Amino acid sequence: MISDFLIFIPTNSATNTYCNYLEETSIELAKRNKVLILYMNEYVKWWKGSLFKDLVRENKKVFHCHLIQILPGNRFKHIEEINQKLNLLLLKIYLFLFKRRTKTLLWLFYPELGFLTKYLPQSESIYDCIDFYTPDSISSQAFAKQVKFLLNHATLVTSISESLKKRVQKQTLKDIHIVPQGFSTNTFQNISQKKTIEQWKKSSPTIGFVGGINERLDYKLLYSLIKKNPQWQFVFAGPKGHEPNILKNKNMELFPQIESLPNFLLLPPRQKSMIGSLIQQFDIAIIPYDVSYNFNKYCYPMKLFEYFYLEKPVLSTPIQELKRFSSLVKIGNSAEEWEQNIKEILSKPEPAIVKKRKKELALENSWERKIEAISTLLLEI
């Protein structure tokens, strides 16, 4: 396991945005290293000195750092760009003067931040490829250039899935290494036994989903399935929001109609400690992503291993990576196929050996296992 590194994890997400993979990666790395999450789009006044104030602290834990607004007028794009470059230049000077003997590591999730390898050339860099990003804020050609740049300049490139690796491998001759996906064993080992939900009919089989209510979902499939099957209770829990990797999904207009159905229940987001107890109450756990979008088609949902750990039957749309689990995950492309799959699952309980294998896979894909695998690869370079 790598240790005694100064690790920078830059992100374009806001401070109050919940990114499970960023949080879990940071927590695991901080056990043996100093980790700074660097918010590239958020600034503090120069006298607060967020980035450099946290750099000089020596206790090992996760720091949430912001850039310093050196010049006023950040509302103007060119001023913000100047401020960003000044911050990075100062960071480069600081590391050269005061941290020359410190091992530094740049941990990148987002291709658009690959340019940071130019400002921290003395650092090792990892491209931790966890999704097939297709951002709606930039042209596909420009984004492809960003991906190629990062692939060429990263010290190490890893992928969490075979299907994602095949897509990305087309853009580079560099080896891409498969590593575990990432599952929070700590969160799910201590599941609260408190019943968190009482609203739905206990006599009805419950089909449940935990995750964002956004453009990723296949609303056409869900509306047809839920409306046609009032004998089943559908429970969704998660925040409403926008998925920036998917252009406007016209089928989202069906969501108000889905909400009005008597056998559909939308719950607010749960605290991490309560997600397990919620999933425990599902008879079937689902991943209803619209695979007409490449971001969904080539994803590898973290919720899969949450469902697996709790030994739940899983039903999904044809996500490429999940086809590898044909004996553990039911796949359906239409409302009719989903209805038939649900009937089959409810009519015949899963064998104990299948449940055991699901839990084993979840443990094999823990965050600890992922960081260990990447550490081993990095130390071998």
MARVEX-477307 format. One line per 2 residues: their letters; for each residue x, y, z of N, C-alpha, C. Coordinates in steps of 0.001 Angstrom, whole numbers, plus 500000, padded with zeros to 6 digits. Layout:
# MARVEX-477307
A> X/Y/Z/X/Y/Z/X/Y/Z  ... .
END
This chain:
# MARVEX-477307
MI> 500844/498804/500000/500000/500000/500000/500878/501244/500000  500565/502232/499169/501353/503455/499156/501161/504199/500470 .
SD> 502227/504881/500916/502151/505622/502170/503051/506844/502099  502748/507823/502935/503531/509051/503069/503577/509875/501785 .
FL> 502523/509781/500990/502387/510617/499798/501566/511855/500139  501809/512923/499396/500917/514081/499370/500075/513913/498115 .
IF> 498787/513609/498298/497929/513231/497173/496919/514334/496879  496910/514793/495637/495936/515785/495182/494845/515080/494386 .
IP> 493602/515316/494765/492468/514785/494013/491622/515973/493557  491813/516437/492324/491044/517587/491844/489651/517176/491384 .
TN> 488701/518091/491537/487335/517815/491101/486677/519096/490610  485741/518935/489664/484938/520053/489191/483606/520120/489926 .
SA> 483360/519159/490813/482113/519130/491568/482141/520196/492663  480962/520588/493112/480865/521564/494191/481108/520892/495535 .
TN> 481469/521689/496535/481766/521160/497865/480591/520380/498439  479376/520883/498201/478192/520245/498789/477613/519140/497912 .
TY> 478320/518795/496829/477865/517714/495960/478404/516392/496474  477508/515417/496630/477938/514128/497176/478489/513242/496066 .
CN> 479773/512944/496125/480416/512040/495165/480981/510866/495947  480289/509753/495919/480666/508617/496734/482075/508117/496415 .
YL> 482399/508015/495113/483705/507479/494734/484826/508405/495195  484604/509714/495155/485624/510663/495595/485813/510588/497104 .
EE> 484706/510530/497817/484765/510463/499273/485436/509177/499749  485010/508043/499199/485549/506762/499659/487025/506610/499294 .
TS> 487412/507060/498100/488813/507001/497697/489674/507843/498639  489186/509032/498957/489930/509933/499842/490100/509344/501236 .
IE> 489031/508785/501767/489076/508212/503115/490081/507064/503174  490066/506207/502180/490965/505056/502172/492422/505491/502016 .
LA> 492677/506444/501118/494047/506917/500907/494584/507656/502127  493695/508354/502841/494115/509172/503979/494551/508339/505180 .
KR> 494338/507031/505140/494788/506180/506241/496310/506182/506344  497000/506411/505203/498468/506363/505198/499099/507566/504496 .
NK> 498265/508485/504024/498772/509610/503253/498036/510889/503628  498537/512004/503146/497832/513279/503288/497095/513542/501983 .
VL> 495799/513771/502070/494961/513904/500874/494319/515284/500827  494460/515942/499691/493832/517237/499480/492861/517138/498303 .
IL> 491583/517286/498589/490584/517374/497518/490566/518825/497060  490867/519035/495803/491029/520382/495281/489830/520751/494399 .
YM> 489020/521681/494864/487832/522116/494134/488235/523181/493117  488276/522776/491852/488831/523632/490809/487903/524775/490402 .
NE> 486646/524702/490773/485691/525739/490375/485229/526603/491543  485857/526457/492699/485440/527223/493867/486629/527981/494459 .
YV> 486382/529236/494806/487447/530108/495276/487118/530708/496642  488181/531033/497397/488034/531797/498636/488867/533065/498493 .
KW> 488615/534041/499352/489380/535281/499323/490850/534992/499643  491736/535807/499072/493164/535517/499151/493675/535428/500585 .
WK> 493084/536213/501507/493601/536212/502880/493227/534940/503660  492262/534175/503102/491906/532918/503769/492862/531794/503378 .
GS> 493389/531869/502185/494440/530944/501761/494132/529475/501930  492982/529022/501472/492529/527652/501717/493546/526602/501292 .
LF> 494008/526652/500049/494895/525611/499533/496194/525556/500320  496860/526687/500467/498176/526684/501097/498092/526530/502608 .
KD> 496981/526952/503193/496777/526741/504634/496728/525247/504937  496061/524488/504070/495951/523048/504295/497215/522302/503885 .
LV> 497971/522852/502967/499212/522212/502552/500220/522129/503696  500269/523159/504526/501290/523195/505568/500897/522404/506812 .
RE> 499648/521993/506898/499246/521162/508027/499816/519764/507848  500287/519181/508917/501008/517918/508805/500196/516699/509220 .
NK> 499090/516903/509939/498316/515731/510360/497651/515090/509154  497674/513768/509110/497227/513036/507920/495718/512792/507944 .
KV> 495031/513490/507102/493612/513273/506923/493191/513955/505628  491897/513995/505372/491414/514588/504131/491148/516068/504344 .
FH> 491685/516891/503424/491442/518324/503450/490631/518713/502209  489627/519541/502396/488832/520057/501286/489329/521465/500985 .
CH> 490013/521615/499877/490728/522851/499578/490111/523598/498400  490162/524933/498498/489661/525788/497424/490789/526656/496891 .
LI> 490648/527072/495645/491620/527979/495061/491457/529364/495694  492500/530164/495569/492490/531508/496137/492148/532507/495043 .
QI> 491215/533402/495331/490871/534440/494362/491884/535563/494482  492912/535490/493660/494002/536468/493726/493586/537785/493070 .
LP> 492970/537686/491890/492469/538874/491198/490960/538964/491365  490412/540139/491572/488948/540282/491665/488306/540121/490290 .
GN> 487018/539802/490287/486298/539713/489014/486177/538302/488473  486037/537331/489358/485967/535937/488936/484720/535624/488107 .
RF> 483755/536549/488116/482555/536316/487316/482861/536369/485823  484004/536963/485487/484443/537003/484092/485319/535778/483829 .
KH> 485008/535056/482779/485667/533776/482515/487183/533913/482393  487642/534963/481676/489088/535090/481479/489810/535424/482788 .
IE> 489137/536145/483706/489729/536424/485016/489828/535142/485835  488770/534324/485782/488793/533049/486504/489914/532156/485983 .
EI> 490113/532141/484674/491176/531329/484085/492552/531803/484550  492719/533137/484639/493989/533691/485122/494216/533301/486578 .
NQ> 493164/533416/487378/493277/533033/488788/493643/531565/488942  493042/530714/488116/493358/529287/488190/494821/529044/487857 .
KL> 495312/529683/486801/496708/529495/486401/497672/530037/487448  497315/531169/488076/498168/531714/489133/498237/530770/490323 .
NL> 497104/530179/490701/497082/529210/491795/497980/528026/491496  497873/527517/490293/498663/526348/489918/500146/526675/489842 .
LL> 500465/527882/489390/501863/528305/489346/502431/528422/490762  501656/529016/491666/502096/529136/493061/502250/527762/493707 .
LK> 501330/526855/493374/501419/525496/493910/502687/524816/493428  503001/524990/492164/504202/524391/491588/505459/524937/492276 .
IY> 505485/526245/492508/506625/526871/493185/506729/526379/494621  505595/526313/495304/505580/525859/496697/506133/524439/496816 .
LF> 505667/523555/495949/506140/522170/496006/507633/522087/495716  508105/522906/494794/509528/522887/494444/510391/523394/495590 .
LF> 509927/524442/496270/510728/525051/497326/510667/524296/498649  509457/523783/498994/509265/523247/500342/508961/521748/500404 .
KR> 508617/521154/499288/508229/519742/499306/509023/518921/498289  510251/519334/498063/511045/518680/497022/511263/517201/497317 .
RT> 511326/516856/498592/511589/515459/498956/510304/514697/499288  509166/515372/499161/507882/514723/499435/507377/514010/498182 .
KT> 506926/512795/498358/506339/512065/497223/504938/512620/496966  504727/513117/495769/503418/513696/495426/502721/512854/494373 .
LL> 501406/512844/494459/500604/512013/493550/499360/512788/493142  499085/512782/491851/497897/513426/491302/496909/512332/490907 .
WL> 495754/512313/491578/494759/511252/491372/493589/511856/490582  493431/511443/489340/492472/512079/488432/491317/511155/488066 .
FY> 490102/511671/488222/488905/510978/487766/488391/511573/486444  488632/512868/486259/487998/513597/485159/489010/513959/484067 .
PE> 488767/513518/482821/489697/513827/481729/489926/515314/481512  488901/516151/481767/489058/517587/481533/490057/518233/482491 .
LG> 490467/517495/483525/491462/518022/484461/492845/517436/484217  493000/516732/483110/494292/516139/482782/495391/517161/482566 .
FL> 495012/518411/482240/496015/519458/482024/496844/519715/483276  496344/519281/484438/497083/519490/485685/498409/518741/485707 .
TK> 498555/517725/484888/499827/516999/484820/500948/517912/484319  500590/518988/483603/501593/519941/483119/502089/520829/484258 .
YL> 501228/521074/485239/501594/521955/486339/502258/521208/487485  502077/519908/487525/502710/519097/488569/503519/517978/487911 .
PQ> 504486/518365/487070/505230/517345/486299/506080/516437/487163  506426/516900/488379/507260/516074/489261/506438/515014/489988 .
SE> 505106/515058/489855/504226/514120/490544/503942/512886/489698  503755/511750/490391/503159/510606/489729/501696/510953/489492 .
SI> 501093/510366/488478/499685/510669/488204/498925/509408/487820  497700/509325/488326/496840/508174/488057/495557/508651/487392 .
YD> 495190/508006/486286/493876/508222/485706/493008/507055/486166  492157/507320/487134/491256/506323/487707/489955/506386/486895 .
CI> 489885/505568/485864/488771/505628/484907/487572/504848/485456  486549/505573/485892/485399/504940/486538/484112/505066/485738 .
DF> 484132/505916/484684/482923/506101/483881/483298/506481/482462  482376/506223/481536/482538/506635/480147/481862/508001/480020 .
YT> 482611/509044/480401/482026/510381/480468/481646/510906/479081  480522/511585/479023/480059/512249/477794/479442/513589/478190 .
PD> 480244/514537/478719/479692/515780/479264/478962/516614/478223  477861/517225/478640/477063/518029/477717/477565/519467/477604 .
SI> 478640/519799/478353/479139/521170/478360/480287/521407/477392  480675/520384/476626/481812/520495/475719/481560/519603/474512 .
SS> 482132/519958/473372/481941/519152/472164/482625/517802/472326  482111/516793/471637/482678/515443/471739/484121/515404/471239 .
QA> 484428/516226/470210/485792/516249/469675/486770/516830/470693  486359/517927/471332/487232/518553/472328/487437/517629/473529 .
FA> 486374/516944/473937/486489/516040/475076/487378/514853/474738  487276/514337/473509/488125/513224/473082/489605/513610/473156 .
KQ> 489910/514860/472835/491293/515332/472925/491757/515359/474377  490855/515749/475274/491198/515779/476695/491478/514373/477219 .
VK> 490646/513415/476799/490844/512027/477220/492187/511512/476711  492474/511774/475440/493721/511292/474840/494926/511918/475532 .
FL> 494821/513208/475849/495937/513883/476544/496209/513217/477885  495152/512969/478657/495335/512357/479969/495879/510940/479848 .
LN> 495373/510185/478886/495860/508819/478703/497352/508805/478387  497801/509783/477626/499217/509837/477225/500126/510352/478332 .
HA> 499582/511150/479251/500431/511785/480257/500327/511161/481648  499326/510363/481899/499192/509728/483212/500255/508655/483400 .
TL> 500805/508586/484597/501781/507545/484918/501141/506168/484867  499901/506097/485358/499175/504833/485443/497723/505062/485059 .
VT> 497171/504135/484269/495759/504205/483886/495072/502929/484365  493994/503096/485115/493228/501943/485588/491772/502071/485167 .
SI> 491095/500947/485126/489669/500929/484787/488975/499967/485733  487716/500262/486045/486983/499386/486961/486204/498303/486238 .
SE> 486200/498325/484884/485434/497307/484164/486064/496964/482825  485771/495762/482337/486281/495306/481051/485678/496107/479902 .
SL> 484385/496376/479962/483727/497105/478868/484245/498533/478771  484493/499162/479911/485042/500514/479914/486472/500505/479378 .
KK> 487231/499508/479764/488599/499393/479277/488630/499262/477755  487752/498455/477201/487730/498263/475747/487421/499557/475014 .
RV> 486519/500364/475573/486181/501639/474944/487361/502609/474997  488012/502682/476146/489094/503647/476329/490377/503186/475636 .
QK> 490589/501872/475577/491817/501328/475006/491990/501719/473540  490898/502031/472860/490956/502442/471453/491724/503746/471272 .
QT> 491911/504487/472360/492532/505801/472272/493985/505831/472724  494521/504673/473112/495901/504663/473599/496538/503291/473441 .
LK> 497869/503292/473339/498626/502042/473313/499094/501662/474715  498876/502573/475660/499293/502330/477048/498429/501240/477677 .
DI> 499033/500442/478532/498280/499396/479236/497249/500026/480172  496042/499478/480156/494993/499890/481082/494723/498701/482002 .
HI> 494853/498918/483285/494776/497827/484254/493406/497791/484925  492821/496604/484979/491536/496422/485645/491747/496323/487157 .
VP> 490957/497093/487904/491026/497063/489365/489606/496896/489911  489458/496516/491190/488114/496388/491774/487304/497668/491650 .
QG> 486003/497537/491736/485100/498649/491483/485014/499639/492632  484900/499142/493842/484755/500006/495010/483416/499816/495687 .
FS> 483442/499247/496894/482227/499010/497672/482522/499294/499139  481629/500020/499800/481858/500434/501186/481423/499347/502167 .
TN> 482355/498486/502534/482040/497405/503480/481660/497953/504849  482319/499031/505274/482048/499597/506605/480605/500064/506731 .
TF> 480081/500677/505683/478717/501197/505716/477705/500071/505856  477954/498959/505177/476948/497899/505107/477139/496792/506138 .
QN> 478269/496785/506840/478463/495776/507881/477661/496095/509137  477357/497366/509346/476630/497781/510548/475289/498387/510160 .
IS> 474431/497554/509615/473135/498027/509141/472180/498204/510314  471529/499348/510333/470549/499616/511383/469356/498690/511219 .
QK> 468904/498127/512313/467733/497248/512274/466431/498035/512383  466550/499321/512575/465365/500170/512683/464620/500205/511363 .
KT> 463324/500017/511409/462512/500100/510196/462391/501561/509787  462922/501872/508633/462960/503270/508215/461752/503662/507377 .
IE> 461051/502690/506827/459936/502978/505932/458694/502229/506402  457589/502923/506425/456329/502288/506824/455201/502606/505846 .
QW> 455513/503367/504774/454435/503882/503937/453819/502867/502980  454581/501858/502570/454037/500987/501546/453365/499749/502145 .
KK> 452573/499113/501309/451830/497929/501748/452792/496767/501977  452813/496263/503185/453723/495162/503488/453312/493870/502782 .
SS> 452048/493797/502389/451575/492585/501727/451981/492532/500255  452469/493663/499715/452841/493718/498298/454330/493483/498113 .
PT> 454725/492696/497112/456151/492585/496788/456707/493966/496446  457892/494254/496954/458495/495574/496774/459669/495509/495803 .
IG> 459593/496325/494748/460683/496475/493782/461302/497835/494044  462591/497884/494380/463185/499128/494850/464430/499572/494101 .
FV> 464659/500879/494162/465841/501506/493550/466374/502571/494485  467705/502609/494642/468364/503653/495430/469360/504358/494524 .
GG> 469184/505670/494364/470085/506426/493503/469447/507703/493005  470176/508429/492156/469715/509705/491649/468498/509580/490744 .
IN> 467554/510504/490920/466383/510585/490042/466706/511658/489008  467211/511219/487862/467685/512164/486856/467558/511570/485459 .
ER> 468308/512117/484507/468202/511693/483109/468664/510263/482860  469308/509641/483817/469834/508291/483613/468733/507237/483528 .
LD> 467608/507477/484164/466579/506447/484280/465774/506290/482991  465325/505068/482754/464492/504757/481598/463031/504948/481996 .
YK> 462551/506170/481857/461209/506519/482336/460104/505865/481513  460358/505655/480246/459354/504999/479398/459117/503568/479869 .
LL> 460195/502861/480137/460103/501493/480652/459396/501478/482005  459811/502372/482891/459251/502393/484244/457760/502722/484250 .
YS> 457368/503688/483449/455954/504077/483429/455076/502919/482964  455504/502264/481905/454735/501133/481381/454680/499997/482390 .
LI> 455809/499680/483014/455893/498572/483959/455052/498833/485208  455204/500016/485781/454521/500328/487047/453017/500453/486851 .
KK> 452624/501088/485768/451186/501288/485514/450471/499959/485279  451151/499054/484618/450536/497783/484253/450487/496790/485413 .
NP> 451260/497044/486477/451379/496059/487558/451086/496668/488931  449828/497001/489200/449460/497604/490490/449616/496648/491664 .
QW> 449831/495366/491385/449993/494383/492464/451382/494466/493099  452288/495217/492494/453634/495374/493034/453847/496810/493493 .
QF> 454617/496975/494561/454951/498306/495063/456351/498685/494597  456468/499847/493967/457759/500347/493478/458209/501492/494380 .
VF> 459382/501331/494978/459907/502318/495925/461251/502837/495424  461341/504155/495221/462581/504797/494779/463031/505765/495870 .
AG> 464338/505794/496139/464888/506717/497131/466139/507370/496570  466153/508694/496568/467322/509408/496067/467007/510839/495719 .
PK> 468044/511628/495472/467848/513041/495172/467465/513272/493712  466629/514254/493475/466349/514688/492107/467471/515620/491667 .
GH> 467887/515504/490424/468964/516368/489942/469215/516192/488466  470279/516822/487990/470661/516759/486582/471925/515929/486441 .
EP> 471958/515048/485438/473150/514283/485124/473850/514966/483937  474989/515620/484170/475649/516401/483116/476205/515580/481966 .
NI> 476250/514261/482106/476764/513416/481029/475670/512929/480085  474456/513415/480289/473345/513024/479419/472578/514275/479008 .
LK> 472405/514449/477712/471596/515555/477226/470152/515343/477660  469356/516377/477587/467990/516312/478085/467263/515064/477592 .
NK> 466741/514305/478525/465996/513084/478222/464509/513443/478142  463975/513399/476934/462579/513809/476757/461610/512916/477532 .
NM> 462028/511687/477817/461149/510780/478557/461024/511144/480034  461872/512097/480499/461734/512563/481882/460379/513218/482112 .
EL> 459740/513648/481025/458420/514259/481142/457391/513279/481682  457726/511986/481642/456823/510957/482175/456895/510840/483685 .
FP> 457928/511433/484301/458111/511215/485736/456942/511715/486582  456360/512897/486304/455185/513303/487088/454041/512301/487001 .
QI> 453886/511660/485838/452846/510639/485694/453187/509396/486503  454483/509061/486550/454912/507919/487368/454652/508206/488844 .
ES> 454965/509425/489284/454750/509806/490682/453284/509725/491091  452402/509928/490131/450965/509926/490446/450377/508529/490552 .
LP> 451132/507513/490130/450622/506149/490186/450539/505685/491646  449458/505005/492033/449248/504638/493439/450255/503625/493981 .
NF> 450903/502868/493093/451865/501862/493548/453316/502323/493397  453491/503648/493303/454848/504210/493234/455070/505119/494434 .
LL> 456232/504972/495076/456552/505788/496241/457956/506354/496075  458080/507672/496114/459377/508337/496043/459762/508825/497431 .
LP> 460904/508376/497905/461395/508756/499230/462554/509730/499093  462761/510576/500075/463912/511481/500040/465207/510699/500208 .
PR> 466340/511304/499886/467631/510611/500045/467823/510130/501472  468443/508975/501599/468740/508403/502922/470170/508727/503339 .
QK> 470408/508814/504625/471772/508895/505120/472481/507586/504765  473805/507659/504573/474556/506471/504180/474310/505306/505131 .
SM> 474235/505599/506412/474071/504543/507410/472706/503858/507325  471747/504472/506623/470392/503928/506561/470078/503274/505210 .
IG> 470980/503398/504238/470708/502846/502908/470544/501337/502970  471408/500672/503739/471334/499222/503837/470009/498733/504383 .
SL> 469512/499385/505439/468250/498948/506036/467083/499174/505081  467219/500177/504201/466187/500399/503191/466216/499295/502138 .
IQ> 467399/498993/501623/467525/497957/500593/467077/496603/501132  467315/496359/502412/466899/495093/503020/465401/494851/502852 .
QF> 464627/495914/502756/463175/495776/502668/462683/495543/501239  463609/495567/500270/463233/495292/498887/463153/493781/498659 .
DI> 462177/493363/497877/462152/491974/497410/463015/491824/496170  463074/492881/495369/463918/492917/494171/464545/494302/494097 .
AI> 465852/494358/493815/466553/495631/493639/466827/495840/492157  466608/497055/491678/466674/497286/490228/467671/498381/489855 .
IP> 468131/498312/488594/468992/499330/487991/468373/499675/486633  467415/500595/486599/466667/500880/485371/467256/502024/484544 .
YD> 468514/501876/484107/469167/502932/483347/468817/502838/481860  468694/503977/481235/468400/504061/479806/469696/503844/479030 .
VS> 469863/502647/478446/471119/502293/477790/471229/502830/476371  470286/503665/475935/470460/504336/474647/471530/505422/474761 .
YN> 471906/505761/476014/472990/506709/476263/474256/505941/476598  475373/506273/475939/476635/505560/476157/477123/505671/477598 .
FN> 476840/506789/478250/477252/506952/479646/476651/505854/480517  475410/505460/480206/474750/504375/480936/475189/503009/480424 .
KY> 475277/502899/479128/475585/501602/478511/476923/501052/478999  477903/501951/479201/479246/501504/479586/479577/501823/481047 .
CY> 478552/502040/481855/478803/502304/483273/478962/500989/484041  479302/501117/485297/479437/499958/486199/478895/500423/487547 .
PM> 477590/500361/487752/476959/500992/488919/477481/500454/490248  477878/501360/491127/478347/500967/492456/477235/500304/493265 .
KL> 475986/500672/492959/474870/500099/493708/474738/498599/493484  475336/498081/492400/475273/496639/492152/475800/495867/493348 .
FE> 476944/496294/493900/477557/495553/495005/476877/495839/496335  476167/496953/496417/475325/497177/497592/474188/496163/497584 .
YF> 473579/495995/496425/472519/494989/496284/473068/493584/496511  474243/493304/495941/474852/491979/496088/475162/491667/497545 .
YL> 475743/492632/498256/476137/492384/499638/474937/491988/500487  473782/492584/500192/472563/492282/500936/471787/491121/500317 .
EK> 472423/490469/499331/471922/489227/498735/470548/489399/498084  470346/490544/497452/469062/490812/496815/469047/490353/495356 .
PV> 467911/489839/494887/467772/489594/493453/467898/490931/492717  468631/490950/491608/468891/492200/490889/468352/492097/489468 .
LS> 467663/493151/489050/467127/493256/487690/467645/494549/487083  468154/494469/485840/468772/495633/485210/468440/495703/483724 .
TP> 468614/496882/483172/468596/497039/481723/469934/496506/481191  470106/496381/479865/471318/495743/479308/472581/496615/479386 .
IQ> 473051/496853/480579/474329/497534/480787/475439/496539/480437  476382/496978/479624/477385/496070/479075/478102/495241/480133 .
EL> 478595/495902/481173/479393/495200/482176/478570/494195/482958  477284/494452/483147/476455/493559/483951/476095/492274/483216 .
KR> 476324/492245/481925/476073/491017/481161/477030/489903/481595  478157/490300/482232/479097/489290/482739/478504/488505/483900 .
FS> 477489/489073/484547/476891/488438/485720/475557/487789/485362  475526/487090/484251/474269/486531/483749/473604/485573/484730 .
SL> 474395/484916/485573/473812/483980/486544/473363/484685/487824  473711/485972/487962/473412/486709/489193/472501/487914/488978 .
VK> 472402/488376/487743/471601/489559/487422/470659/489238/486262  469382/489501/486450/468416/489361/485364/468490/490614/484494 .
IG> 468495/490414/483186/468578/491526/482239/467289/491607/481429  466739/492813/481331/465538/493023/480527/465627/494330/479769 .
NS> 465146/494334/478539/465257/495524/477685/463945/496278/477571  462836/495610/477831/461518/496219/477663/460690/495994/478930 .
AE> 459579/496719/479025/458689/496555/480172/458150/495129/480241  457894/494532/479078/457378/493160/479024/458413/492182/479579 .
EW> 459687/492364/479189/460740/491478/479685/460946/491672/481194  460854/492908/481648/460989/493170/483084/459856/492519/483871 .
EQ> 458670/492624/483353/457524/492011/484031/457713/490506/484162  458160/489867/483090/458384/488429/483120/459501/488056/484094 .
NI> 460579/488859/484100/461698/488609/485025/461266/488744/486478  460451/489733/486755/459972/489939/488125/459123/488760/488578 .
KE> 458269/488296/487707/457432/487142/488032/458287/485913/488325  459322/485700/487526/460208/484549/487736/460953/484659/489060 .
IL> 461459/485846/489360/462206/486046/490609/461315/485813/491820  460093/486344/491760/459174/486221/492907/458661/484794/493089 .
SK> 458642/484049/492009/458101/482680/492089/459114/481660/492593  460401/482015/492527/461428/481037/492898/462574/481737/493632 .
PE> 462713/481529/494935/463797/482154/495703/465169/481749/495170  466126/482648/495274/467477/482353/494817/468137/481323/495733 .
PA> 468901/480389/495172/469613/479401/495989/470635/480073/496901  470928/479423/497998/471891/479960/498965/473259/480164/498342 .
IV> 473638/479280/497396/474958/479389/496771/475068/480651/495926  473954/481081/495330/473936/482313/494540/474086/483521/495455 .
KK> 473372/483522/496563/473470/484618/497527/474884/484732/498090  475491/483587/498370/476841/483582/498907/477817/484186/497908 .
RK> 477663/483822/496640/478570/484348/495609/478420/485857/495467  477212/486357/495602/476991/487797/495511/477752/488533/496608 .
KE> 477650/488025/497834/478344/488681/498948/479851/488604/498765  480344/487489/498267/481784/487351/498007/482256/488387/496992 .
LA> 481476/488580/495920/481846/489561/494902/481862/490971/495474  480910/491275/496329/480876/492597/496955/482149/492831/497766 .
LE> 482548/491842/498553/483746/491975/499384/485012/492041/498532  485021/491328/497425/486177/491362/496520/486341/492731/495870 .
NS> 485257/493500/495826/485290/494814/495190/485253/495957/496199  485775/495728/497382/485790/496766/498409/486742/497899/498022 .
WE> 486571/499042/498664/487475/500173/498426/488891/499820/498869  489005/499046/499929/490328/498629/500385/491046/497824/499306 .
RK> 490299/496893/498692/490892/496064/497636/491286/496924/496437  490451/497902/496115/490766/498752/494958/492045/499549/495187 .
IE> 492151/500217/496338/493335/501035/496617/494580/500168/496717  494444/498970/497280/495577/498042/497342/496054/497672/495937 .
AI> 495112/497392/495036/495464/497005/493671/496176/498134/492935  495650/499353/493079/496287/500497/492410/497651/500784/493022 .
ST> 497765/500653/494336/499047/500871/495009/500094/499896/494493  499726/498653/494355/500662/497639/493858/501142/497989/492450 .
LL> 500212/498389/491603/500567/498765/490224/501484/499977/490205  501192/500949/491043/501997/502169/491084/503408/501885/491566 .
LE> 503543/501034/492566/504853/500721/493114/505693/499874/492155  505042/499227/491201/505758/498399/490232/506309/499208/489059 .
I> 505855/500443/488918/506294/501272/487787/507724/501743/488005 .
END
